[in-house]
Amino acid sequence: MKRAVRTVLRLVAAGLILFGGLALSLEFLRQRLPEAGISIWRCFLGALLLVLGGTLCALSARLAERFTADFDE
């Protein structure tokens, strides 16, 4: 059961990283349009999603162990 929970957590983390990277890259591509500037809030949101995704991926094994109950007891 721990493997399944860890896999789901890593899938969620990969989604967060994907959307964070898309948000940042689209914001920097939007800068090339005439009369368009970079929005600091959109960059902040993209960076926050990247950091949350990376943290969730790094802590997925520990969180999976915490969320699943041992059936041996």
mmCIF file of the N, C-alpha and C atoms, coordinates in Angstrom:
data_MODEL
# 
_entry.id   MODEL 
# 
loop_
_atom_site.group_PDB 
_atom_site.id 
_atom_site.type_symbol 
_atom_site.label_atom_id 
_atom_site.label_alt_id 
_atom_site.label_comp_id 
_atom_site.label_asym_id 
_atom_site.label_entity_id 
_atom_site.label_seq_id 
_atom_site.pdbx_PDB_ins_code 
_atom_site.Cartn_x 
_atom_site.Cartn_y 
_atom_site.Cartn_z 
_atom_site.occupancy 
_atom_site.B_iso_or_equiv 
_atom_site.pdbx_formal_charge 
_atom_site.auth_seq_id 
_atom_site.auth_comp_id 
_atom_site.auth_asym_id 
_atom_site.auth_atom_id 
_atom_site.pdbx_PDB_model_num 
ATOM 1   N N  . MET A 1 1  ? 0.815  -1.188 0.000   1.00 0.00 ? 1  MET A N  1 
ATOM 2   C CA . MET A 1 1  ? 0.000  0.000  0.000   1.00 0.00 ? 1  MET A CA 1 
ATOM 3   C C  . MET A 1 1  ? 0.863  1.259  0.000   1.00 0.00 ? 1  MET A C  1 
ATOM 4   N N  . LYS A 1 2  ? 2.012  1.177  0.643   1.00 0.00 ? 2  LYS A N  1 
ATOM 5   C CA . LYS A 1 2  ? 2.897  2.339  0.700   1.00 0.00 ? 2  LYS A CA 1 
ATOM 6   C C  . LYS A 1 2  ? 3.390  2.719  -0.688  1.00 0.00 ? 2  LYS A C  1 
ATOM 7   N N  . ARG A 1 3  ? 3.635  1.732  -1.521  1.00 0.00 ? 3  ARG A N  1 
ATOM 8   C CA . ARG A 1 3  ? 4.119  2.007  -2.871  1.00 0.00 ? 3  ARG A CA 1 
ATOM 9   C C  . ARG A 1 3  ? 3.067  2.755  -3.687  1.00 0.00 ? 3  ARG A C  1 
ATOM 10  N N  . ALA A 1 4  ? 1.807  2.368  -3.524  1.00 0.00 ? 4  ALA A N  1 
ATOM 11  C CA . ALA A 1 4  ? 0.730  3.039  -4.259  1.00 0.00 ? 4  ALA A CA 1 
ATOM 12  C C  . ALA A 1 4  ? 0.565  4.482  -3.799  1.00 0.00 ? 4  ALA A C  1 
ATOM 13  N N  . VAL A 1 5  ? 0.618  4.714  -2.496  1.00 0.00 ? 5  VAL A N  1 
ATOM 14  C CA . VAL A 1 5  ? 0.486  6.074  -1.974  1.00 0.00 ? 5  VAL A CA 1 
ATOM 15  C C  . VAL A 1 5  ? 1.675  6.919  -2.417  1.00 0.00 ? 5  VAL A C  1 
ATOM 16  N N  . ARG A 1 6  ? 2.868  6.352  -2.380  1.00 0.00 ? 6  ARG A N  1 
ATOM 17  C CA . ARG A 1 6  ? 4.064  7.077  -2.817  1.00 0.00 ? 6  ARG A CA 1 
ATOM 18  C C  . ARG A 1 6  ? 3.978  7.430  -4.298  1.00 0.00 ? 6  ARG A C  1 
ATOM 19  N N  . THR A 1 7  ? 3.443  6.516  -5.109  1.00 0.00 ? 7  THR A N  1 
ATOM 20  C CA . THR A 1 7  ? 3.291  6.773  -6.537  1.00 0.00 ? 7  THR A CA 1 
ATOM 21  C C  . THR A 1 7  ? 2.288  7.888  -6.793  1.00 0.00 ? 7  THR A C  1 
ATOM 22  N N  . VAL A 1 8  ? 1.184  7.879  -6.061  1.00 0.00 ? 8  VAL A N  1 
ATOM 23  C CA . VAL A 1 8  ? 0.178  8.948  -6.224  1.00 0.00 ? 8  VAL A CA 1 
ATOM 24  C C  . VAL A 1 8  ? 0.766  10.296 -5.810  1.00 0.00 ? 8  VAL A C  1 
ATOM 25  N N  . LEU A 1 9  ? 1.505  10.316 -4.718  1.00 0.00 ? 9  LEU A N  1 
ATOM 26  C CA . LEU A 1 9  ? 2.135  11.565 -4.285  1.00 0.00 ? 9  LEU A CA 1 
ATOM 27  C C  . LEU A 1 9  ? 3.139  12.073 -5.315  1.00 0.00 ? 9  LEU A C  1 
ATOM 28  N N  . ARG A 1 10 ? 3.883  11.171 -5.911  1.00 0.00 ? 10 ARG A N  1 
ATOM 29  C CA . ARG A 1 10 ? 4.849  11.590 -6.931  1.00 0.00 ? 10 ARG A CA 1 
ATOM 30  C C  . ARG A 1 10 ? 4.166  12.051 -8.208  1.00 0.00 ? 10 ARG A C  1 
ATOM 31  N N  . LEU A 1 11 ? 3.010  11.467 -8.543  1.00 0.00 ? 11 LEU A N  1 
ATOM 32  C CA . LEU A 1 11 ? 2.247  11.947 -9.693  1.00 0.00 ? 11 LEU A CA 1 
ATOM 33  C C  . LEU A 1 11 ? 1.710  13.357 -9.453  1.00 0.00 ? 11 LEU A C  1 
ATOM 34  N N  . VAL A 1 12 ? 1.233  13.605 -8.251  1.00 0.00 ? 12 VAL A N  1 
ATOM 35  C CA . VAL A 1 12 ? 0.766  14.947 -7.906  1.00 0.00 ? 12 VAL A CA 1 
ATOM 36  C C  . VAL A 1 12 ? 1.929  15.937 -7.945  1.00 0.00 ? 12 VAL A C  1 
ATOM 37  N N  . ALA A 1 13 ? 3.086  15.519 -7.429  1.00 0.00 ? 13 ALA A N  1 
ATOM 38  C CA . ALA A 1 13 ? 4.271  16.380 -7.456  1.00 0.00 ? 13 ALA A CA 1 
ATOM 39  C C  . ALA A 1 13 ? 4.702  16.674 -8.890  1.00 0.00 ? 13 ALA A C  1 
ATOM 40  N N  . ALA A 1 14 ? 4.636  15.670 -9.752  1.00 0.00 ? 14 ALA A N  1 
ATOM 41  C CA . ALA A 1 14 ? 5.003  15.889 -11.152 1.00 0.00 ? 14 ALA A CA 1 
ATOM 42  C C  . ALA A 1 14 ? 4.037  16.863 -11.822 1.00 0.00 ? 14 ALA A C  1 
ATOM 43  N N  . GLY A 1 15 ? 2.763  16.787 -11.479 1.00 0.00 ? 15 GLY A N  1 
ATOM 44  C CA . GLY A 1 15 ? 1.784  17.735 -12.012 1.00 0.00 ? 15 GLY A CA 1 
ATOM 45  C C  . GLY A 1 15 ? 2.061  19.151 -11.543 1.00 0.00 ? 15 GLY A C  1 
ATOM 46  N N  . LEU A 1 16 ? 2.406  19.315 -10.275 1.00 0.00 ? 16 LEU A N  1 
ATOM 47  C CA . LEU A 1 16 ? 2.744  20.640 -9.763  1.00 0.00 ? 16 LEU A CA 1 
ATOM 48  C C  . LEU A 1 16 ? 3.971  21.205 -10.461 1.00 0.00 ? 16 LEU A C  1 
ATOM 49  N N  . ILE A 1 17 ? 4.983  20.367 -10.660 1.00 0.00 ? 17 ILE A N  1 
ATOM 50  C CA . ILE A 1 17 ? 6.196  20.816 -11.344 1.00 0.00 ? 17 ILE A CA 1 
ATOM 51  C C  . ILE A 1 17 ? 5.887  21.189 -12.789 1.00 0.00 ? 17 ILE A C  1 
ATOM 52  N N  . LEU A 1 18 ? 5.058  20.399 -13.434 1.00 0.00 ? 18 LEU A N  1 
ATOM 53  C CA . LEU A 1 18 ? 4.691  20.671 -14.824 1.00 0.00 ? 18 LEU A CA 1 
ATOM 54  C C  . LEU A 1 18 ? 3.960  22.005 -14.949 1.00 0.00 ? 18 LEU A C  1 
ATOM 55  N N  . PHE A 1 19 ? 2.944  22.224 -14.117 1.00 0.00 ? 19 PHE A N  1 
ATOM 56  C CA . PHE A 1 19 ? 2.184  23.470 -14.200 1.00 0.00 ? 19 PHE A CA 1 
ATOM 57  C C  . PHE A 1 19 ? 3.016  24.675 -13.773 1.00 0.00 ? 19 PHE A C  1 
ATOM 58  N N  . GLY A 1 20 ? 3.903  24.498 -12.816 1.00 0.00 ? 20 GLY A N  1 
ATOM 59  C CA . GLY A 1 20 ? 4.788  25.593 -12.427 1.00 0.00 ? 20 GLY A CA 1 
ATOM 60  C C  . GLY A 1 20 ? 5.743  25.972 -13.544 1.00 0.00 ? 20 GLY A C  1 
ATOM 61  N N  . GLY A 1 21 ? 6.302  24.969 -14.205 1.00 0.00 ? 21 GLY A N  1 
ATOM 62  C CA . GLY A 1 21 ? 7.192  25.249 -15.336 1.00 0.00 ? 21 GLY A CA 1 
ATOM 63  C C  . GLY A 1 21 ? 6.463  25.887 -16.502 1.00 0.00 ? 21 GLY A C  1 
ATOM 64  N N  . LEU A 1 22 ? 5.240  25.422 -16.751 1.00 0.00 ? 22 LEU A N  1 
ATOM 65  C CA . LEU A 1 22 ? 4.442  26.031 -17.817 1.00 0.00 ? 22 LEU A CA 1 
ATOM 66  C C  . LEU A 1 22 ? 4.099  27.476 -17.495 1.00 0.00 ? 22 LEU A C  1 
ATOM 67  N N  . ALA A 1 23 ? 3.748  27.753 -16.261 1.00 0.00 ? 23 ALA A N  1 
ATOM 68  C CA . ALA A 1 23 ? 3.404  29.119 -15.877 1.00 0.00 ? 23 ALA A CA 1 
ATOM 69  C C  . ALA A 1 23 ? 4.596  30.052 -16.044 1.00 0.00 ? 23 ALA A C  1 
ATOM 70  N N  . LEU A 1 24 ? 5.762  29.602 -15.622 1.00 0.00 ? 24 LEU A N  1 
ATOM 71  C CA . LEU A 1 24 ? 6.956  30.439 -15.764 1.00 0.00 ? 24 LEU A CA 1 
ATOM 72  C C  . LEU A 1 24 ? 7.350  30.635 -17.221 1.00 0.00 ? 24 LEU A C  1 
ATOM 73  N N  . SER A 1 25 ? 7.336  29.566 -17.987 1.00 0.00 ? 25 SER A N  1 
ATOM 74  C CA . SER A 1 25 ? 7.766  29.688 -19.380 1.00 0.00 ? 25 SER A CA 1 
ATOM 75  C C  . SER A 1 25 ? 6.792  30.522 -20.197 1.00 0.00 ? 25 SER A C  1 
ATOM 76  N N  . LEU A 1 26 ? 5.493  30.370 -19.969 1.00 0.00 ? 26 LEU A N  1 
ATOM 77  C CA . LEU A 1 26 ? 4.526  31.181 -20.698 1.00 0.00 ? 26 LEU A CA 1 
ATOM 78  C C  . LEU A 1 26 ? 4.603  32.654 -20.302 1.00 0.00 ? 26 LEU A C  1 
ATOM 79  N N  . GLU A 1 27 ? 4.934  32.915 -19.058 1.00 0.00 ? 27 GLU A N  1 
ATOM 80  C CA . GLU A 1 27 ? 5.084  34.309 -18.642 1.00 0.00 ? 27 GLU A CA 1 
ATOM 81  C C  . GLU A 1 27 ? 6.289  34.956 -19.317 1.00 0.00 ? 27 GLU A C  1 
ATOM 82  N N  . PHE A 1 28 ? 7.381  34.219 -19.441 1.00 0.00 ? 28 PHE A N  1 
ATOM 83  C CA . PHE A 1 28 ? 8.553  34.780 -20.110 1.00 0.00 ? 28 PHE A CA 1 
ATOM 84  C C  . PHE A 1 28 ? 8.357  34.871 -21.619 1.00 0.00 ? 28 PHE A C  1 
ATOM 85  N N  . LEU A 1 29 ? 7.560  33.982 -22.197 1.00 0.00 ? 29 LEU A N  1 
ATOM 86  C CA . LEU A 1 29 ? 7.257  34.093 -23.623 1.00 0.00 ? 29 LEU A CA 1 
ATOM 87  C C  . LEU A 1 29 ? 6.301  35.245 -23.896 1.00 0.00 ? 29 LEU A C  1 
ATOM 88  N N  . ARG A 1 30 ? 5.427  35.542 -22.937 1.00 0.00 ? 30 ARG A N  1 
ATOM 89  C CA . ARG A 1 30 ? 4.500  36.653 -23.096 1.00 0.00 ? 30 ARG A CA 1 
ATOM 90  C C  . ARG A 1 30 ? 5.222  37.990 -23.117 1.00 0.00 ? 30 ARG A C  1 
ATOM 91  N N  . GLN A 1 31 ? 6.405  38.032 -22.535 1.00 0.00 ? 31 GLN A N  1 
ATOM 92  C CA . GLN A 1 31 ? 7.206  39.252 -22.503 1.00 0.00 ? 31 GLN A CA 1 
ATOM 93  C C  . GLN A 1 31 ? 7.571  39.706 -23.922 1.00 0.00 ? 31 GLN A C  1 
ATOM 94  N N  . ARG A 1 32 ? 7.669  38.801 -24.856 1.00 0.00 ? 32 ARG A N  1 
ATOM 95  C CA . ARG A 1 32 ? 8.052  39.141 -26.227 1.00 0.00 ? 32 ARG A CA 1 
ATOM 96  C C  . ARG A 1 32 ? 6.939  39.841 -27.005 1.00 0.00 ? 32 ARG A C  1 
ATOM 97  N N  . LEU A 1 33 ? 5.721  39.795 -26.493 1.00 0.00 ? 33 LEU A N  1 
ATOM 98  C CA . LEU A 1 33 ? 4.623  40.492 -27.151 1.00 0.00 ? 33 LEU A CA 1 
ATOM 99  C C  . LEU A 1 33 ? 4.782  42.004 -26.965 1.00 0.00 ? 33 LEU A C  1 
ATOM 100 N N  . PRO A 1 34 ? 4.337  42.775 -27.950 1.00 0.00 ? 34 PRO A N  1 
ATOM 101 C CA . PRO A 1 34 ? 4.432  44.224 -27.776 1.00 0.00 ? 34 PRO A CA 1 
ATOM 102 C C  . PRO A 1 34 ? 3.525  44.713 -26.651 1.00 0.00 ? 34 PRO A C  1 
ATOM 103 N N  . GLU A 1 35 ? 4.020  45.654 -25.880 1.00 0.00 ? 35 GLU A N  1 
ATOM 104 C CA . GLU A 1 35 ? 3.307  46.273 -24.763 1.00 0.00 ? 35 GLU A CA 1 
ATOM 105 C C  . GLU A 1 35 ? 2.895  45.277 -23.680 1.00 0.00 ? 35 GLU A C  1 
ATOM 106 N N  . ALA A 1 36 ? 3.659  44.250 -23.483 1.00 0.00 ? 36 ALA A N  1 
ATOM 107 C CA . ALA A 1 36 ? 3.383  43.282 -22.421 1.00 0.00 ? 36 ALA A CA 1 
ATOM 108 C C  . ALA A 1 36 ? 4.616  43.182 -21.529 1.00 0.00 ? 36 ALA A C  1 
ATOM 109 N N  . GLY A 1 37 ? 4.391  43.227 -20.252 1.00 0.00 ? 37 GLY A N  1 
ATOM 110 C CA . GLY A 1 37 ? 5.478  43.099 -19.295 1.00 0.00 ? 37 GLY A CA 1 
ATOM 111 C C  . GLY A 1 37 ? 5.355  41.807 -18.520 1.00 0.00 ? 37 GLY A C  1 
ATOM 112 N N  . ILE A 1 38 ? 6.330  41.571 -17.678 1.00 0.00 ? 38 ILE A N  1 
ATOM 113 C CA . ILE A 1 38 ? 6.318  40.367 -16.853 1.00 0.00 ? 38 ILE A CA 1 
ATOM 114 C C  . ILE A 1 38 ? 5.543  40.658 -15.570 1.00 0.00 ? 38 ILE A C  1 
ATOM 115 N N  . SER A 1 39 ? 4.605  39.803 -15.250 1.00 0.00 ? 39 SER A N  1 
ATOM 116 C CA . SER A 1 39 ? 3.845  39.921 -14.010 1.00 0.00 ? 39 SER A CA 1 
ATOM 117 C C  . SER A 1 39 ? 4.594  39.162 -12.913 1.00 0.00 ? 39 SER A C  1 
ATOM 118 N N  . ILE A 1 40 ? 4.961  39.866 -11.865 1.00 0.00 ? 40 ILE A N  1 
ATOM 119 C CA . ILE A 1 40 ? 5.726  39.241 -10.789 1.00 0.00 ? 40 ILE A CA 1 
ATOM 120 C C  . ILE A 1 40 ? 4.892  38.206 -10.043 1.00 0.00 ? 40 ILE A C  1 
ATOM 121 N N  . TRP A 1 41 ? 3.579  38.401 -9.975  1.00 0.00 ? 41 TRP A N  1 
ATOM 122 C CA . TRP A 1 41 ? 2.723  37.456 -9.260  1.00 0.00 ? 41 TRP A CA 1 
ATOM 123 C C  . TRP A 1 41 ? 2.620  36.133 -9.997  1.00 0.00 ? 41 TRP A C  1 
ATOM 124 N N  . ARG A 1 42 ? 2.565  36.171 -11.315 1.00 0.00 ? 42 ARG A N  1 
ATOM 125 C CA . ARG A 1 42 ? 2.519  34.925 -12.074 1.00 0.00 ? 42 ARG A CA 1 
ATOM 126 C C  . ARG A 1 42 ? 3.846  34.182 -11.985 1.00 0.00 ? 42 ARG A C  1 
ATOM 127 N N  . CYS A 1 43 ? 4.940  34.930 -11.979 1.00 0.00 ? 43 CYS A N  1 
ATOM 128 C CA . CYS A 1 43 ? 6.249  34.290 -11.797 1.00 0.00 ? 43 CYS A CA 1 
ATOM 129 C C  . CYS A 1 43 ? 6.364  33.682 -10.403 1.00 0.00 ? 43 CYS A C  1 
ATOM 130 N N  . PHE A 1 44 ? 5.871  34.394 -9.411  1.00 0.00 ? 44 PHE A N  1 
ATOM 131 C CA . PHE A 1 44 ? 5.887  33.887 -8.042  1.00 0.00 ? 44 PHE A CA 1 
ATOM 132 C C  . PHE A 1 44 ? 5.051  32.622 -7.914  1.00 0.00 ? 44 PHE A C  1 
ATOM 133 N N  . LEU A 1 45 ? 3.874  32.620 -8.536  1.00 0.00 ? 45 LEU A N  1 
ATOM 134 C CA . LEU A 1 45 ? 3.014  31.438 -8.494  1.00 0.00 ? 45 LEU A CA 1 
ATOM 135 C C  . LEU A 1 45 ? 3.685  30.241 -9.173  1.00 0.00 ? 45 LEU A C  1 
ATOM 136 N N  . GLY A 1 46 ? 4.313  30.446 -10.323 1.00 0.00 ? 46 GLY A N  1 
ATOM 137 C CA . GLY A 1 46 ? 5.014  29.364 -11.006 1.00 0.00 ? 46 GLY A CA 1 
ATOM 138 C C  . GLY A 1 46 ? 6.169  28.822 -10.185 1.00 0.00 ? 46 GLY A C  1 
ATOM 139 N N  . ALA A 1 47 ? 6.936  29.724 -9.572  1.00 0.00 ? 47 ALA A N  1 
ATOM 140 C CA . ALA A 1 47 ? 8.059  29.289 -8.737  1.00 0.00 ? 47 ALA A CA 1 
ATOM 141 C C  . ALA A 1 47 ? 7.562  28.555 -7.500  1.00 0.00 ? 47 ALA A C  1 
ATOM 142 N N  . LEU A 1 48 ? 6.454  29.013 -6.930  1.00 0.00 ? 48 LEU A N  1 
ATOM 143 C CA . LEU A 1 48 ? 5.888  28.344 -5.760  1.00 0.00 ? 48 LEU A CA 1 
ATOM 144 C C  . LEU A 1 48 ? 5.437  26.931 -6.099  1.00 0.00 ? 48 LEU A C  1 
ATOM 145 N N  . LEU A 1 49 ? 4.806  26.762 -7.259  1.00 0.00 ? 49 LEU A N  1 
ATOM 146 C CA . LEU A 1 49 ? 4.384  25.426 -7.680  1.00 0.00 ? 49 LEU A CA 1 
ATOM 147 C C  . LEU A 1 49 ? 5.591  24.515 -7.901  1.00 0.00 ? 49 LEU A C  1 
ATOM 148 N N  . LEU A 1 50 ? 6.657  25.061 -8.476  1.00 0.00 ? 50 LEU A N  1 
ATOM 149 C CA . LEU A 1 50 ? 7.871  24.260 -8.665  1.00 0.00 ? 50 LEU A CA 1 
ATOM 150 C C  . LEU A 1 50 ? 8.461  23.807 -7.333  1.00 0.00 ? 50 LEU A C  1 
ATOM 151 N N  . VAL A 1 51 ? 8.522  24.710 -6.387  1.00 0.00 ? 51 VAL A N  1 
ATOM 152 C CA . VAL A 1 51 ? 9.091  24.378 -5.073  1.00 0.00 ? 51 VAL A CA 1 
ATOM 153 C C  . VAL A 1 51 ? 8.206  23.380 -4.339  1.00 0.00 ? 51 VAL A C  1 
ATOM 154 N N  . LEU A 1 52 ? 6.888  23.581 -4.374  1.00 0.00 ? 52 LEU A N  1 
ATOM 155 C CA . LEU A 1 52 ? 5.983  22.634 -3.716  1.00 0.00 ? 52 LEU A CA 1 
ATOM 156 C C  . LEU A 1 52 ? 6.066  21.243 -4.350  1.00 0.00 ? 52 LEU A C  1 
ATOM 157 N N  . GLY A 1 53 ? 6.145  21.190 -5.673  1.00 0.00 ? 53 GLY A N  1 
ATOM 158 C CA . GLY A 1 53 ? 6.268  19.904 -6.348  1.00 0.00 ? 53 GLY A CA 1 
ATOM 159 C C  . GLY A 1 53 ? 7.567  19.191 -6.008  1.00 0.00 ? 53 GLY A C  1 
ATOM 160 N N  . GLY A 1 54 ? 8.652  19.928 -5.988  1.00 0.00 ? 54 GLY A N  1 
ATOM 161 C CA . GLY A 1 54 ? 9.938  19.329 -5.631  1.00 0.00 ? 54 GLY A CA 1 
ATOM 162 C C  . GLY A 1 54 ? 9.976  18.850 -4.194  1.00 0.00 ? 54 GLY A C  1 
ATOM 163 N N  . THR A 1 55 ? 9.400  19.623 -3.307  1.00 0.00 ? 55 THR A N  1 
ATOM 164 C CA . THR A 1 55 ? 9.350  19.230 -1.895  1.00 0.00 ? 55 THR A CA 1 
ATOM 165 C C  . THR A 1 55 ? 8.476  18.004 -1.699  1.00 0.00 ? 55 THR A C  1 
ATOM 166 N N  . LEU A 1 56 ? 7.326  17.977 -2.367  1.00 0.00 ? 56 LEU A N  1 
ATOM 167 C CA . LEU A 1 56 ? 6.444  16.819 -2.251  1.00 0.00 ? 56 LEU A CA 1 
ATOM 168 C C  . LEU A 1 56 ? 7.099  15.562 -2.809  1.00 0.00 ? 56 LEU A C  1 
ATOM 169 N N  . CYS A 1 57 ? 7.827  15.703 -3.893  1.00 0.00 ? 57 CYS A N  1 
ATOM 170 C CA . CYS A 1 57 ? 8.532  14.552 -4.467  1.00 0.00 ? 57 CYS A CA 1 
ATOM 171 C C  . CYS A 1 57 ? 9.628  14.055 -3.519  1.00 0.00 ? 57 CYS A C  1 
ATOM 172 N N  . ALA A 1 58 ? 10.324 14.987 -2.891  1.00 0.00 ? 58 ALA A N  1 
ATOM 173 C CA . ALA A 1 58 ? 11.399 14.601 -1.973  1.00 0.00 ? 58 ALA A CA 1 
ATOM 174 C C  . ALA A 1 58 ? 10.856 13.944 -0.707  1.00 0.00 ? 58 ALA A C  1 
ATOM 175 N N  . LEU A 1 59 ? 9.694  14.374 -0.262  1.00 0.00 ? 59 LEU A N  1 
ATOM 176 C CA . LEU A 1 59 ? 9.132  13.848 0.985   1.00 0.00 ? 59 LEU A CA 1 
ATOM 177 C C  . LEU A 1 59 ? 8.095  12.754 0.772   1.00 0.00 ? 59 LEU A C  1 
ATOM 178 N N  . SER A 1 60 ? 7.933  12.279 -0.454  1.00 0.00 ? 60 SER A N  1 
ATOM 179 C CA . SER A 1 60 ? 6.856  11.326 -0.746  1.00 0.00 ? 60 SER A CA 1 
ATOM 180 C C  . SER A 1 60 ? 7.014  10.007 0.009   1.00 0.00 ? 60 SER A C  1 
ATOM 181 N N  . ALA A 1 61 ? 8.212  9.517  0.151   1.00 0.00 ? 61 ALA A N  1 
ATOM 182 C CA . ALA A 1 61 ? 8.403  8.252  0.866   1.00 0.00 ? 61 ALA A CA 1 
ATOM 183 C C  . ALA A 1 61 ? 8.048  8.398  2.343   1.00 0.00 ? 61 ALA A C  1 
ATOM 184 N N  . ARG A 1 62 ? 8.461  9.502  2.930   1.00 0.00 ? 62 ARG A N  1 
ATOM 185 C CA . ARG A 1 62 ? 8.171  9.730  4.341   1.00 0.00 ? 62 ARG A CA 1 
ATOM 186 C C  . ARG A 1 62 ? 6.676  9.944  4.575   1.00 0.00 ? 62 ARG A C  1 
ATOM 187 N N  . LEU A 1 63 ? 6.042  10.689 3.677   1.00 0.00 ? 63 LEU A N  1 
ATOM 188 C CA . LEU A 1 63 ? 4.607  10.922 3.803   1.00 0.00 ? 63 LEU A CA 1 
ATOM 189 C C  . LEU A 1 63 ? 3.797  9.647  3.565   1.00 0.00 ? 63 LEU A C  1 
ATOM 190 N N  . ALA A 1 64 ? 4.249  8.813  2.638   1.00 0.00 ? 64 ALA A N  1 
ATOM 191 C CA . ALA A 1 64 ? 3.544  7.558  2.380   1.00 0.00 ? 64 ALA A CA 1 
ATOM 192 C C  . ALA A 1 64 ? 3.599  6.650  3.601   1.00 0.00 ? 64 ALA A C  1 
ATOM 193 N N  . GLU A 1 65 ? 4.724  6.651  4.279   1.00 0.00 ? 65 GLU A N  1 
ATOM 194 C CA . GLU A 1 65 ? 4.839  5.837  5.482   1.00 0.00 ? 65 GLU A CA 1 
ATOM 195 C C  . GLU A 1 65 ? 3.931  6.367  6.596   1.00 0.00 ? 65 GLU A C  1 
ATOM 196 N N  . ARG A 1 66 ? 3.788  7.671  6.663   1.00 0.00 ? 66 ARG A N  1 
ATOM 197 C CA . ARG A 1 66 ? 2.955  8.272  7.701   1.00 0.00 ? 66 ARG A CA 1 
ATOM 198 C C  . ARG A 1 66 ? 1.465  8.043  7.424   1.00 0.00 ? 66 ARG A C  1 
ATOM 199 N N  . PHE A 1 67 ? 1.059  8.113  6.142   1.00 0.00 ? 67 PHE A N  1 
ATOM 200 C CA . PHE A 1 67 ? -0.354 8.013  5.785   1.00 0.00 ? 67 PHE A CA 1 
ATOM 201 C C  . PHE A 1 67 ? -0.882 6.585  5.776   1.00 0.00 ? 67 PHE A C  1 
ATOM 202 N N  . THR A 1 68 ? -0.037 5.601  5.618   1.00 0.00 ? 68 THR A N  1 
ATOM 203 C CA . THR A 1 68 ? -0.496 4.216  5.548   1.00 0.00 ? 68 THR A CA 1 
ATOM 204 C C  . THR A 1 68 ? -0.320 3.554  6.914   1.00 0.00 ? 68 THR A C  1 
ATOM 205 N N  . ALA A 1 69 ? -1.232 2.686  7.234   1.00 0.00 ? 69 ALA A N  1 
ATOM 206 C CA . ALA A 1 69 ? -1.172 1.972  8.511   1.00 0.00 ? 69 ALA A CA 1 
ATOM 207 C C  . ALA A 1 69 ? -0.540 0.599  8.286   1.00 0.00 ? 69 ALA A C  1 
ATOM 208 N N  . ASP A 1 70 ? 0.233  0.158  9.269   1.00 0.00 ? 70 ASP A N  1 
ATOM 209 C CA . ASP A 1 70 ? 0.815  -1.177 9.208   1.00 0.00 ? 70 ASP A CA 1 
ATOM 210 C C  . ASP A 1 70 ? -0.235 -2.192 9.614   1.00 0.00 ? 70 ASP A C  1 
ATOM 211 N N  . PHE A 1 71 ? -0.352 -3.260 8.845   1.00 0.00 ? 71 PHE A N  1 
ATOM 212 C CA . PHE A 1 71 ? -1.302 -4.292 9.153   1.00 0.00 ? 71 PHE A CA 1 
ATOM 213 C C  . PHE A 1 71 ? -0.681 -5.380 10.017  1.00 0.00 ? 71 PHE A C  1 
ATOM 214 N N  . ASP A 1 72 ? 0.593  -5.252 10.384  1.00 0.00 ? 72 ASP A N  1 
ATOM 215 C CA . ASP A 1 72 ? 1.262  -6.254 11.183  1.00 0.00 ? 72 ASP A CA 1 
ATOM 216 C C  . ASP A 1 72 ? 0.879  -6.163 12.657  1.00 0.00 ? 72 ASP A C  1 
ATOM 217 N N  . GLU A 1 73 ? 0.437  -5.000 13.094  1.00 0.00 ? 73 GLU A N  1 
ATOM 218 C CA . GLU A 1 73 ? 0.151  -4.815 14.514  1.00 0.00 ? 73 GLU A CA 1 
ATOM 219 C C  . GLU A 1 73 ? -1.124 -5.465 14.946  1.00 0.00 ? 73 GLU A C  1 
# 
